[in-house]
Amino acid sequence: GRPILLQEAAHMKVSAKITAQFEDEGRLKAIATVCLDGKFLITGIRVADCEKGLAVFMPSRKLKTGDYKDICFPITPEFHKQIKDTVLSAYEKAKQPEEETPLPEREPEAEPQG
């Protein structure tokens, strides 16, 4: 049989949500979840402050040797950049203090007639 070829999507939709933020965890600043094309979630993505600025790390597991190995990762540099940029954008947005929306003015209730 002939191999089945899958065409790479020209542009996969990537969205990110910051699920936790840290102030006193050393270099670790946040944990994110990424959704790919609304069909696949990747949890446990870490945002860390490194020597060259903020970096995004895919979920990993610790090997018996003490080294860490990514569980999943983007293959192309373009897709890696897309995920990184999306996560960092979500992180910057999550750091912003939420603007307090003023409560709508309530109409004064009519005095009961009587």
N, C-alpha and C positions, 0 to 999 in steps of 0.2 A: 504494500500500500504506500501511497504517497504521504509525506508528512503534511499535517494540517498547519497552515501558516496563520498566525494571528497578526493583524495589523495593529501597530501601536497607535493609540489615540493621539491625534494631533495636539490636543491640549486637555489633559485630565483636570477636572475641577477639584481643587484642593481647598478644604476649609479647616480651620483650627479653632480650638477652644482651650483656654487656660483653665485647668481643673484645680490647680493649687499654686499658691505663691508663697515664697519664703523670704524672710528678712534676715534671719540669723542662722542660715544653714551653710555658711561658707560660700563656696562658689555657686552652689545650686540656687537658682532664682525662681524656677517654676517648673511645673509638670503640665504637659499639654496632651490633648487627644486630637488626632488628625483624621478627617474623613475624606476618603478618595471617591470621587464621583457619586457621592451619596450612597455608596454600596459597601464600603470597607472601612472599618475603624482601626486605627493604630493608637494604642494607649501607652502611657509611660514614656512619652518623648520628653527629654529633659532640656531645659534652657539653663545654661551655665555661663558665668562670667569668667572668661579666660584672658590670657595675656593680650590677645588681639581683639578683645571685645566679646560681645555675646556670641555664644555658639549653641547649635542645636545638635543633640545627640539622640540617636534612635534607641529604642529599648534594647537592653542587652542582658546577658546572663553571665554569671561568674563561672569560669571553668575550674577544674580541679587544680590547675597550675596557678590559679590566682589571677589569670588574665581575664579580660572581659571580651565577649564576642557578641556583635549585634545579632538580634533575633531576626530582624527584617531591615531592609535598607533599599534606597533608590539605586538603580543601576546607572542611569545616565547622569552626567553632571547637570544638565538642564533641569531634570526632575528633582534632583537633590536641592538645587537652588530654589526651585518653586516651593518645595516643602519648607525649607529654611526661612525663606522670605515670608511665607504665610504664617508660620509659627511666631516669628519675631514681630510681625505686625500685630498679631493677636496679643502678644505679651505687652507690647508698648501700649496698646489700647486698654488692656486690663490694668495697667499701672496708673492710668489716668483716674483721678478722683471722679466719681460719678457726679455729674451735675445734678443738683437737687432741682427737681421740677416743681415749681410752685403749685400748690393745690388750687384747683379752680375755685373762684369766688362762689360761695353758696348764696342763693337767694334767701333773704330773711323770710322766715316762716311767718305766715299771716297770724296775727293775734286771734285767738278763738273769739268768736262773737258770742255774747251771752249775757 
